[in-house]
Amino acid sequence: MSRLEALQEMFKKDPSDSLVLYMLANEYFNAGQYLDCVAAMEQYLTLAQDEGAAYRTLAQALVKLERIAEARQSYEAGIRAAEKFGHPSMAEEYAETLRDLE
């Protein structure tokens, strides 16, 4: 069983487990399954208060899908989360990436 399959099984057993959902979203991204990544990461963000990292993965998947306006929104939300949780370097990274998306 692959890591992706194992995470899918774990998620089926407990769809409210935000950590499993986060890992599943990242695994979808690594597998190039960007639509699945977006869906899983958006669901994760409804379950957990992320400190910023999830927004990067979500934005990167959206860029791969050429959904640039949504990617920008994700980076902006990531900046807010990073600032809220005291991650200024992450916030600056996202701000730089936003400038590159213009």
Buried (B, 14 or more C-beta within 10 A) or exposed (E): EEEBEBBBEBBEEEEEBBEBBBBBBBBBBEEEBBEBBBBBBBBBBEBBEBBBBBBBBBBBBBBBBEBEEBBBBBBBBBBBBBBEEEBEEBBEBBBEBBEEEE
